[in-house]
Each structure stands twice: as structure tokens, then as C-alpha cells.
Amino acid sequence: MSSSLCPIGTFYTTPNSLFTNPKPHLRLRTKPLLFTNATKSSSTSTNAQDHESMSIDALKKFIRLNLGTWTGSFHQFDPKGKLMHKIDTRLSAGYYGENELISLLQTLYIKQASSSYSSSEDDLEVEWAEYKIKETNMFTAEKYQQIGFFPQEKAFALRYQTAGMLENILRQGVLGEDDIGEESPKNLKLPSKFPSIVCECCLYSLEKDLRARAFHIMDPKGFVEMFILFLEEKGVVVTPPFLDESMDSTSRITPHLGTWKGHSVTKRSGVYGATEAEAETVTLLDFDENGQLIQDQTSTYKDKDAPSNVRWTGTVSDNLVTYDGGYQITLLPGGIYMGCPCDVGKHVADTKSFHLEFCWLESPTKRQRLVRTYDVDGLAVSSTYFLEKKE
């Protein structure tokens, strides 16, 4: 399935090469999309300098957006949207250096699970495990994280090389001192040691100092393994924000039904991320007389005369939407859903581009979506941000 036939609309991609002779296990290439090599011409050199200047400015904005203390909760869901674990977290973010040497430093604090051997009230005192997240700077942002950043919209997507941070949270928050280092602890699902994709998408609240950071984790073969969500409020708060599960799970699709009108912005990967496309969008999501879920989206691009239209048909089973063509949406509490191919490995083997999606419906009439698009080689080539209002 190409990105031009995805259930959330059409996007600009650059499928200009093939992934030949795929391995039994999906190993996406990690070659970054960096600035092109400068030639000896003065004009190209000037452009490279402009790009570098722009990227430093964007990195500063990215760091500024993340600074401070964030109090939140970590949620682990299985591929069908079932909550497996919830853990309290705190994140402290600062920086050092200036200009091209500036770096974002983040420390994650994880509320440790109490030991099963605790025998007194003193033993039950809350303890926080500390985890240092790898710093973000000009080098890491381009080469490893392949950031897709939207400064004005306050949204970003980036890549992790491993799921080590997430595994650490689960071990500390679920097992605590009882963790004896087992590879597969009882009653605990840990991420694969060699996941094919670990992608973080972050959306900031339109109404307050709140953000949602969602992680798609795909196993080595390209199947979704789990979803992770951090819901974080800026500052030190008494009660960390959490996802509301009071609503019956069968109604998670209901808030997304109807007609949504909005605007989309697509930027290529890279910290300076040039804008590739902007469009006005209209998306209709509803059930037909046969109980099939129909999604119809029309996108009108600024540089195109005729609008493009994509129509998809799917079925809903509990919290899972499966579209024709091999794309699935997992419905989570709190107006959130996460989308991905049913089998990323098949897309790569068939030399087809694909995308991951994160949607946050923060209020009944407004929602934000962030889409991370990959080319046929499994390279993150662009990100698309949507802001939509319900008619």
C-alpha cells in the first residue's frame, strides 16, 4: 500500500529506490536523510550555510519546547488497545552549550514498584528510579533521530534506535526491586531487543500545558508489538494526568465519527525540515447501511488544480479498525488512536512506502494528527501534521 492510498489521506513521499532481497527479519535501513553534499559552486555553498543556520534555529526551538519539568503517566497497551500497565513518571529537561553545540539533556524519573518483601511502612516509601535519556543535538537529531519538527504547531516525530528506555520504565515501574534481570519476566511484556521501528510522535495540548507522547513499537518482523503513551503536564503537579478509561471500550470509535475539516502541513525529515506540501482537508468517517466503516478524505493542495480523494472501507472489532489494503487503527482511551500497517515487513518486501499515525482528540470538536511517512527502504522521509475541527 502506498502512502497515496492510506486511510488518512495523501502525502508527498520519495519512493526512489527499492528494498531488494528482504531478510526473514525486517531490519530497516538507518541511513539518514541529511543535507546533500555541497558542490564547489558558491550558490550551493550558500544554500548549505542557510540550511545549517535554519537547522540550528529549529533545534533551539525544539529544545525550548521540551524544557522544564513534566509530571505524567506512562501507559502500555497491547496491539488491540488493552491497557497492560500504568506507571507514574517525571521528566526533567535542561540544556547546555550554545549555537551548533547546544544539546538537550533529559532525565526520566520512574516511580518504582514496591517490593513484595516490604514488611513495614518505612519500606513502602515511594522511590524513584533515574534514567538518563541520550542527549539531543545537531548530530543526533539528523543522523539517528531523524526529527520531523513543527515549531509553530508544537508537534514532532522522531526515531529511537532501541526500546531500552521503555524497557527500563517497565522493569522499574512494574517489578522494582524484585527485578532479577530475567529476559521475559512473568506477567510482563517487554519490547523486543531488536525492534524494527521505535517511533515517538508528540502532540501538545491546544488548551493547556499538557502533551501526549506516543510510541509505535514494531517487532523484528514488522508487526506491531505494543503501543506506549506518556501523558504529561508541565510543572510539578499533585495528581499526574492519566487517560480516562471510564467510557465503555466499544464506544471509542464514536468521538471520531462525523465530518472533520482542517489543514495539513507536510515537512521532510531533518531538523530544518523544509515544507513540502500544504492542503485543506475534509474527512468523513461513518458507518454505511451494511455496518462497514467508511472513510472518505478530500485534500486540496495549494500547488495543484484538482483535489485528491481517497476512500477507504474497514471493519471494527472491539478497539481495532482494519482497513482494506492492510492498515489498522488501534483505538485507545481519551480520544486517542494509533495507526500502522498490519505488516510493515510485507510493505518493505513489496517495495511499498508506508506510514504511522497518532491522533489525539482532546475535545469533542478538535483533534490533532501526526503522520510519519517512510519510503520503500524504510527511511523516514516526511512527517505530516493535521489540525481539524468537527462540523
RASULTA-V600600 format. One line per field, one symbol per residue. ss: DSSP state (h for helix, s for strand, l for the rest). A space follows every 50 residues. Layout:
BEGIN
ss->???
END
This chain:
BEGIN
ss->llhhhsllsllllllllllllllllllllllllllllllllhhhhhhhhh hhhhhhhhhhhhhhhhlsssssssssslllllssssssssssssssllhh hlsssssssssllllllllllhhhlllssssssssslhhhhhhhhllsss llllsssssllllhhhhhhhhhhhhhhhllllllllllllllllllssss sssslllllssssssssslllllsssssssssssslllllllllllllhh hllhhhlsssssssssssllllllssssssssssssslllllssssssss sllllllssssssssssllsssslllsssssslllssssssllhhhhhhl lllssssssssssllssssssssslllllsssssssssssl
END
